Amino acid sequence: MQLDLNLLTVLDALLQEGGVAGAAQRLRLSSPAVSRSLGRLRRLTGDDILVRTGRTMTPTPYALAVRDQVGELLRQSRQVLAPSRDLDLAGLDRVFTLQCHDALATALAPALLADVTGSAPGVRLRFLAEAAVDTDELRHGRVDLEIGSAVPALPEIRHEVVGHDRFVVAMRAGHPYAAGVDLEGFAALPHVLVSRRGRLSDPVDGVLEGHGLHRRVLAAVGATATAAHAVSRSDAVLTAPLLALRPLADAFGLVTVPLPIELPQPPIVCGWHQRFDTDPAHAWLRDRVRAAFTAVLAATVG
């Protein structure tokens, strides 16, 4: 049996007003229309709902028994169809999962955690490592926010560019090229690459080939921390985005110098599934991530 949920609205008005005329006025309908709905309610429930007693109408025992329940059902319906957009940060209890490269997480986490714990103490953050292959974690809801340099290809994945980084060359303190490196010297140095797929070449090699140069790649590693540790103990160098590299450069005592070739500034892209577009808590998270990256980028430039 298919129910007409509009009948709940009519039933509530009849029980609140105690008659057809009052209910019609309350609902801004005609009295005949409300009378027809009352007839349908009587057939559906098998109860008279309202009975005449002289010049007034009196609710039946059944009507009295369901009056509060009908009102509560309508209140819940309105909440479902018009949810509140107010966000109570102090009472927010939620776990957000962010997925990004380890170096981005290292750069982002301190500023983001300080901000989040200060305004929403019930929120917990889970940082997942960047996967070696493309996944559907956003689509399946296992990840709230994916942060990287690529613009999502799927139409249901929303994205925002929150800033741009720049490439630098990192090396140990006391390295022969710690004061700066030219193109030929850069190409002649041994290199360590960061690649989640283990690739032994990247866009730097294409630019060098355009100048008739080749470099010697010693290794490709999956984590920037591994690469930073390796170059801190050798004469090898690492080319990486400065924002992602800076905390590790400080930790391993590395120096950074400008890259002697022109590379596009890598964007920092936040992606999320469209189901979270209008979720107030998720919108708040995106805003805090944006603010954290803005602060970290400003410190890097400074």
C-alpha positions in Angstrom: 0.0 0.0 0.0 1.4 3.4 -1.0 1.0 6.0 1.7 0.3 9.7 1.1 2.5 11.3 3.7 0.7 14.6 3.2 -2.1 13.1 5.2 0.1 13.3 8.3 0.1 17.1 7.8 -3.7 17.2 7.5 -4.1 14.9 10.5 -1.9 17.1 12.6 -3.9 20.2 11.6 -7.2 18.5 12.4 -6.0 17.4 15.8 -4.6 20.8 16.6 -7.5 22.8 15.4 -10.3 20.3 16.4 -12.2 20.7 13.2 -12.2 20.9 9.4 -12.6 24.7 9.1 -9.8 25.5 11.4 -7.5 22.9 9.8 -8.3 24.3 6.3 -7.4 27.8 7.5 -4.2 26.6 9.1 -3.2 24.7 5.9 -4.4 27.4 3.5 -6.6 24.9 1.8 -10.3 24.8 1.1 -12.7 23.1 3.6 -13.9 20.6 1.0 -10.3 19.6 0.3 -9.6 19.0 4.0 -12.9 17.1 4.3 -11.8 14.8 1.5 -8.5 14.2 3.3 -10.4 13.4 6.5 -12.4 10.9 4.7 -9.3 9.2 3.4 -7.8 9.2 6.9 -10.9 7.5 8.2 -10.8 4.8 5.6 -7.0 4.3 6.1 -7.2 4.1 9.9 -10.6 2.6 10.4 -11.3 5.3 12.9 -13.5 8.4 12.8 -10.7 10.7 14.0 -13.1 13.5 14.9 -16.8 13.1 15.7 -19.5 15.8 16.1 -20.7 16.7 19.6 -23.2 19.5 19.1 -21.6 22.4 17.3 -18.0 21.1 17.9 -15.9 18.2 16.9 -14.3 15.9 19.5 -11.3 13.7 18.8 -11.7 9.9 19.3 -9.6 8.0 21.8 -7.4 6.8 18.9 -6.9 10.4 17.7 -5.9 11.5 21.2 -3.5 8.6 21.5 -1.6 9.4 18.3 -1.7 13.2 18.5 1.7 13.6 20.0 3.3 11.0 17.8 2.0 12.7 14.7 3.4 16.0 15.8 6.8 14.4 16.5 6.8 12.6 13.1 6.3 15.9 11.4 9.0 17.6 13.4 11.4 14.9 12.5 10.4 15.1 8.8 11.2 18.8 8.8 14.6 18.2 10.3 15.4 15.6 7.6 14.2 17.8 4.7 15.7 21.0 6.1 18.8 20.0 8.1 20.5 22.5 10.3 23.7 24.0 8.9 24.9 25.2 12.2 28.1 23.5 13.3 28.9 23.0 17.0 32.7 22.7 16.9 32.9 22.2 20.7 30.6 19.2 20.5 31.8 17.8 17.1 32.9 14.2 17.6 34.3 12.9 14.3 37.3 11.2 12.7 38.5 12.7 9.4 40.8 10.7 7.1 43.3 12.5 5.0 45.5 10.8 2.4 48.7 12.4 1.1 52.4 11.8 0.5 54.4 11.4 3.7 56.3 14.7 3.1 53.1 16.7 2.7 51.7 15.1 5.8 54.9 16.1 7.7 54.6 19.7 6.5 50.8 20.0 7.1 50.2 18.0 10.3 51.7 20.4 13.0 49.8 23.5 11.8 46.6 21.6 11.1 46.6 19.7 14.4 47.2 22.9 16.4 44.3 24.6 14.7 41.9 21.6 14.9 42.6 20.7 18.5 42.2 24.3 19.6 38.7 24.7 18.1 37.3 21.2 17.9 38.8 19.0 20.7 36.5 16.1 19.8 37.9 15.8 16.2 40.6 13.3 15.4 42.6 13.2 12.3 43.9 10.1 10.5 46.8 10.6 8.0 47.1 7.8 5.5 50.1 7.3 3.2 49.7 8.0 -0.5 48.9 4.8 -2.3 51.3 3.3 -4.8 48.4 3.0 -7.3 45.3 5.1 -7.9 42.4 4.0 -5.7 38.7 4.7 -5.2 39.1 5.6 -1.5 37.3 8.9 -2.0 34.4 7.4 -3.9 33.9 4.7 -1.3 34.1 7.1 1.6 37.1 5.6 3.2 39.0 8.9 2.7 37.6 12.4 3.4 40.3 14.4 1.7 43.0 13.5 -0.7 45.9 15.9 -1.1 48.4 15.8 -3.9 49.5 17.5 -7.1 47.1 15.9 -9.6 43.7 17.2 -10.5 41.1 14.4 -10.1 39.8 12.9 -13.3 36.4 11.6 -12.0 33.6 14.1 -12.3 32.1 13.3 -8.9 35.4 14.3 -7.2 35.5 17.9 -6.3 38.9 19.7 -6.0 40.5 22.9 -5.0 44.1 24.2 -5.6 45.2 25.5 -2.2 48.6 26.7 -3.2 51.8 26.1 -5.3 55.2 24.9 -4.2 58.6 25.2 -5.9 61.4 22.8 -6.5 64.8 23.0 -4.8 67.9 20.9 -4.6 68.7 19.5 -1.2 72.1 18.2 0.0 74.1 17.7 3.2 75.7 20.6 5.0 79.2 21.1 3.8 78.5 19.7 0.4 80.8 21.1 -2.4 77.7 22.7 -4.0 76.1 23.9 -0.8 76.4 27.6 -1.9 74.7 26.9 -5.2 74.9 24.7 -8.3 75.0 25.3 -12.0 73.3 23.2 -14.6 76.4 21.2 -15.6 77.3 20.6 -12.0 73.8 19.6 -11.1 73.7 17.0 -13.9 77.1 15.6 -12.9 76.0 14.9 -9.3 74.5 11.5 -8.1 70.8 11.8 -7.4 68.2 10.1 -5.3 64.6 10.3 -6.5 61.3 10.0 -4.6 58.8 7.8 -6.4 55.9 5.9 -5.0 56.0 3.6 -8.1 59.8 3.2 -8.0 60.5 5.1 -11.2 64.1 6.0 -11.9 63.3 9.1 -13.9 61.1 12.2 -13.6 60.5 15.5 -15.5 64.0 16.7 -14.5 65.5 14.2 -16.9 63.4 15.5 -19.8 64.6 19.0 -19.2 68.2 17.9 -18.9 68.0 16.0 -22.2 66.8 19.2 -23.8 70.2 20.7 -22.8 72.1 17.6 -24.0 72.8 16.4 -20.4 72.1 13.3 -18.4 72.3 12.6 -14.7 73.2 9.5 -12.7 70.3 8.3 -10.5 71.5 6.1 -7.7 68.1 5.0 -6.3 64.4 5.7 -6.2 62.7 5.5 -2.8 59.1 5.6 -1.8 59.4 8.2 1.1 60.9 11.6 1.2 62.3 10.9 4.7 64.3 8.0 3.3 65.7 10.1 0.5 66.5 13.0 2.9 68.4 10.5 5.2 70.3 9.1 2.3 71.5 12.4 0.9 72.4 13.6 4.5 75.1 10.8 4.5 76.5 11.2 1.0 77.2 13.6 -1.8 74.0 12.7 -3.6 71.3 15.3 -4.0 67.5 15.3 -3.9 65.2 17.5 -6.0 61.9 18.0 -4.3 59.2 20.6 -3.6 60.3 23.0 -0.8 57.2 22.9 1.3 57.2 19.1 1.5 61.0 19.0 2.0 61.5 21.8 4.6 60.7 19.9 7.8 62.9 17.0 6.7 65.7 19.3 5.7 65.6 20.8 9.2 65.5 17.4 10.8 68.4 15.9 8.8 70.5 19.1 8.6 70.2 19.6 4.9 70.7 22.8 2.9 68.6 23.7 -0.1 69.6 25.7 -3.1 67.7 26.9 -6.2 67.1 24.4 -9.0 69.2 25.4 -12.0 66.5 24.5 -14.4 62.9 25.8 -14.9 60.2 23.4 -13.8 56.5 24.3 -13.4 55.5 25.0 -9.8 53.6 21.9 -8.5 50.1 22.7 -7.3 48.7 21.5 -4.0 45.3 20.0 -4.8 42.7 18.9 -2.3 40.1 16.5 -3.6 36.9 15.2 -2.0 33.7 13.3 -3.0 30.7 15.5 -4.0 28.7 13.8 -1.2 30.5 16.1 1.2 30.0 19.3 -0.7 27.3 20.6 1.7 28.4 18.8 4.9 29.2 21.6 7.3 31.8 19.6 9.2 33.6 18.6 6.0 33.5 22.2 4.7 35.1 23.3 8.0 37.8 20.7 7.6 38.6 21.9 4.1 38.8 25.5 5.3 41.2 24.5 8.1 43.4 22.5 5.6 43.4 25.5 3.3 44.4 27.8 6.2 47.2 25.5 7.3 48.7 25.3 3.9 48.5 29.1 3.5 50.4 29.5 6.8 53.0 26.8 5.9 53.6 28.3 2.4 54.0 31.8 3.9 56.6 30.5 6.3 58.4 28.7 3.5 58.5 31.9 1.4 59.7 33.8 4.4 
